[in-house]
Amino acid sequence: MSTFITVLCIFGMILPPSVMNIIAYPVSYRWSLAISDYIVYVCARRLFAVMNCYRNFHYFAYRENDKDLPEQFILLSNHQSLLDIPAYMNYFRREKVLRFVAKDSLSRHVPLVSEMLRTQEHCMIPRKAKPMEAMKYMENFGKRVAERNQIPVLFPEGTRTRDGNVGKFYSAGFRKLAESSGLPVVVCALDGGFALRDLKKFFTMKNGSYRVKVLKVYDNPKTKEEEQKILEEARIMIMEQVEEWRKIPSNVR
């Protein structure tokens, strides 16, 4: 019964704004933006509330390092699931305006997500883009978010991990984003999304948790050596944090 209620609640929550945004997107940018903001600031929070209520799936936000956050920064994180996007939206809520770097396939035919990503002008990089083309996307994105006081979110693994373990961090996109935006870098860790990779697991999962935490703040790197050092230290910090989280029960903060 709880599975049925979960499905009913989630579809009842995402279907109306999804359909409305599909209709609004080609007609009115203002309407589509309003619906997209509703998805970001309301639906993301309610999604985890439903999972907590009916599936005993907890969302833990560790905020002890938030006092060190600059006004604007690059958010550097590991990547486990498409739900990492609402996880960070839920973490920062209206305090920060997030813009994600993602593959352009997400901007088409993904309910609730596609029109929102296009309307809010997230960085959608074509999967078949040549390296120089991809770097141009990142350069323009970095300049745009810096001008608009937005928070660019980059997953340097480049793709979601199947088992939740932290993969290799790639440097090219990070370097271009750091250079073009001139922003400091905030390293964050998350864990739990890999268990919800597909719809079957999403609706049948019980007694899990999603955890998000700010780990460290760096000044904007000025050299390739500083950029590489941040990436290397970030990967180690995130790995250690994920390992620490997995030693505790899913219902314990």
N, C-alpha and C positions, 0 to 999 in steps of 0.2 A: 504493500500500500504506500509506503514512504517513497518508493521509486516512482510510482504513478503520480503522487502529489508533487514530487520534485520536477518531473517532466512537465506537468501541467503548469506549475508556477513559472518555470523558466521560459517555456514557449509563450505563455501568456504575457511575460515581461518583455521578451525580445521581438515577438512577431509584430505588434503594432508599430513601434518605432522603425523596424526594418522596412516594412511595407511603406510607411509614410515617407521615409527617406529616399526610397527607390523612386517614388512619385515626385517628391520635392526636388531632388537633385537636378534634373534637367530643366526644371521650371523656375526655381527661385533659390539663389545662393543663400539669401538671408534665412529662408525657411529651413533649408538643409543644414545650415550652420547651427540653428537653434535646436534642431532635432539631434544633431551630432553632439552638441554640448550636453543634452539630456542623456544621451547614451554614455558619455564619459563620466558625468558627475552624479548620475542617479542609477543607471543600470549596473555599472560596475560594482557599486556598493551593495545593491540589492542581490546581485548574483551570489556574492559570498555569504550574504545573510541567509539566503535560501539554502545554500549548501550546508551552512552551519546548523540551521534549524532542523532540516529533514534528513541530512546524511551524516551529521556529526563531523563535518569537515570544517576545520578551524582555519581562520585567517589570523596570523600573528604578525603585527607590525612592531618592530623594535625601534624605538625612537630616541634612544639615549644619546645618539650622536647627531641628532638633527640640529642641535644648537650651533654646530660648527658649519652648517651649510651656508655657502654664499648665496647671494640673491639669484644668480644665474650660473649655470654650470653644464658640463657634459656629464650625463649619467652613463657609466660604464658597468655592464652587468653580464652575468652568465645567462643562458637562454635554454629553457626547458619546454615551453609550450606556448601556443597562441594566447593562452590565458595570462602569460606574463604581462601582456599589454593592460588588461583590466586590473591586474594585481598592482602595477605601479600607478595606474590612475586612481585606484582606491587608496593607495598609500599617501599620495600627495594631494588628492582631491582638488579643491579650488585654490590651494595655496601656490601651486606651480602649474604652468601650462606646458604639458609634455608634447613633444613631437618625435615620432619614432622613425628609425631607419628600417625599412622592411623590403621584401621582394615584391615586385609589382603584381604578382599573381594574387596577392591578398586584396588588391584594389578592384577585383572583379569577382562577382558571384559568391561572396562570403557574407551571409546574412549578418546584419548589424554592423559589420566591420568595414566593408568595401566603400560605401558612400561616405562614411565617416572619415576614413583615411584620405580620400580624395578631397572632400570639402575642406578639411582642416589643413590640407597641404603638408602631410607627412612626406618623408623622403622615400619615394617608391622607385627602387632601382630595378630595371629589367634584368631578369636572370641571364639573358644572353648578351648583355652589354659588354663591350670590350673594356679592358682595364682603364684606359684613358677616359672613356665615356662615363664609367662608374665614378671615377674620381671627380669628373666635372659635376655630376649630380651631387656628390658630397660637398664640393666647394660651394656651390650655389646654396645648398641647404644650410651649411655653416654660416654663411653671410646672412641668410634670411632669418634664422632663429636668433642670431645675435642682435639684429636690428629690431626684432619684435619682442625681445625679452622673454623668449621661450626656452624650454629645457630640451635639448636634443638627447635622445636615448639611443645608445648603440650597443648591440650585442656582438662583440668582436669574434665570437665563435662562428658567426655567419649562418648557422643553422641550429635547429633544436636538437638536443641530445636525447637519445632514446632511453637511456638508463638514468639520466639525471647527473651523471658524472661530468665534470668540467672538461670541455675539449680544448683544442689548441686555439689560442687567440691570434687573429690575423691583424697585422699592423697597418696596412695601407689605408683603409677607410678611416681608422682612428687618427692617423697622422694628418690626413687631409682635413678632417673635421676640426681637429685641434688648431691647425694652422689657419684655417679660414674663419673660424669663430673667435679665436683668441680667448676662449673661456677656460676657467679652472676645471678640474676633473674630479668627479665624485664616484668612488667605487662602491657599488652595491652588490649584495648577494641575495639570491632567492632560492627557494627549494620547495618542491611539492608538485610543480606543474607537470613533470614527466609522467606522473601517475594518472593524468587526465588527458592524455594525448589524443584519444579518439572518443567518439560519442558514447560507445558502449561503456567504456571505463568511466566516463564523465557521469553517467546516470546511475551506475551501479556502485561507484566508489563509496565506501563508508569508513569513518574513523581515520581520516587523513588530515593533513594540514598544509597550508601554504604559508611560508615564512619569508619576510622581506626585512632587510636591514641595511642601513648605511654603514660602511666600514671605514672609509678614509677619504680625506679631501686633499687634493694636490693642486698646486699652482699650475697655471697653463704652461705646458712644456715648451721650451724655446729651441731645443735641438732634437735631432733624431735619437740621440743617446738618452735624453730625458724621456722621450716618448716610449722608447723600448723598455726603459726601467719601470715606468708606470704600468705598462702591460704585463710585464713579468711579475711584478709585485702584486698586481691586481689579481692575476690568475691564482697565485699561491694563497692570498688572503681569502679569496672566494672558496677555493678548495677546502681550506682549513675550516671555514665557517660551515660549509655544507656537511663536512664530516662530523663536526661538533653537534649540529642539529640532529643528525641521524642517530646519535647515541641516546636521545631522549624520546619518550613516548610521544605519539602524534597529538595527544590531547593535553600535553604539558607545555606551557609557555617557556 
